[in-house]
Amino acid sequence: MGESISDRQVVAVLRPFVRATGPMLDALRESDPMGLRDRRRGEQDDLHEVDSTLRDKLLDGLASVKVPGTAAWADMDADARANWWVNRVGRFTALLTAIPGLGGALADRLPVQDALGAASQGLLLCALAGERGVFELGDRVRLVAWVLFERDVDPVLAAGKHAEHDAKAEDEETAQLTEELSESSKKHGKITPKATARTLWRLGKSLLSITDELEKRPRGRFYHRAIGMVPVVGMAGDYLGERSGLKRVAKRAHKWFAAHA
């Protein structure tokens, strides 16, 4: 058995990880999907010749779309937004995480799926933290460490306020993790799904240095894992397992928020 992983090592990995989730989540949370907010403001001018009943229905439809940046989103409470992150974003990240399941038992023996799964769960946790008003980096590090790795990390350590903290190395690691996002923004003016997928992979790889901790993360039911051992159809089992794991992550996060309100 190898040496046990210290809280300091976990924090050193999680701080750039949590920082790197910011641009991904900001793109999803603060974006104006399909220009809905601007479109809604301009409909009164653009549709002045349209029948008022039809215009009202159109405006109501735009306002009722429950995605970040719309009026309906602004009216949702924290619990409703948390469910949105689990169900919408969770499906995307769970699918990417399940792809190694095509190899069945062989893929399950590798740390790839655990790394991607933990990255997806960490991304979800940071999203939930934002909806709960938890913005401090140290607090988010403590949240991820507690929910995924069952560690109660010291607040001073998580905040990087200790002598061994290497701020420059942390900045460089964060820049590497978000390189795909930066290039996508410069080239396309937005963060593309391809850049998001590649960044999730980078986030996963950044966790491989604490592989033993990844085994502690919330997982699916035993039957999900059983199906995941079968080649090809294993992807379906792994997908359902990751979705189940994300729901467990959300429940554990709720407990942490309640204890640290």
C-alpha angles and dihedrals in degrees: 000000000000126000115289117258114247127223088246091059092048092050092048089057097040100049096066089037093056092044090052093054090063099078092046093051094042090055091053098038103040100034121111101229110222089345091286097155094047091041092052092052091049100044094087090062099036097046101041090121095049122097108273094232092054091045092052092050091050093049092047089051093052092047093050097057105113102217130113112285099031131106091246090056091052089054094052119101124230094267093052091049090049089055090050092055092048095047103037106029091030092061091054097047093040090054092052090047092050096054093089085059089079085082093056117203093358092061091045090059090060124079092232097094094044090050094050091043093052090047091052091048092047090051090051091049092053089049091052090047090057091052090050093050095252104140105147112110093222092052092051090049090053090048094052092044092050098044100040104028103024092238126141098208121200110256093228092052093046091050091056092241097138135099097252095054110121105203094179094053090047092052091050093049092049091050091052092050092051097040094107091051093050093049091047092052092050095045102038104018089240142053109269126212088247092056090047092052092048091048091051087054091051090049089051093050090051088063095054091089088070096041094147090060093054090069089068096061120113111272141185127270123291092257090056089057091046092056089044090064091065116089117248096357087055088084090067092051092047092048093052090044093053091048089052090047091053091054090052089049090054091051093050090047090054089057091050093049090049091051094046101038 
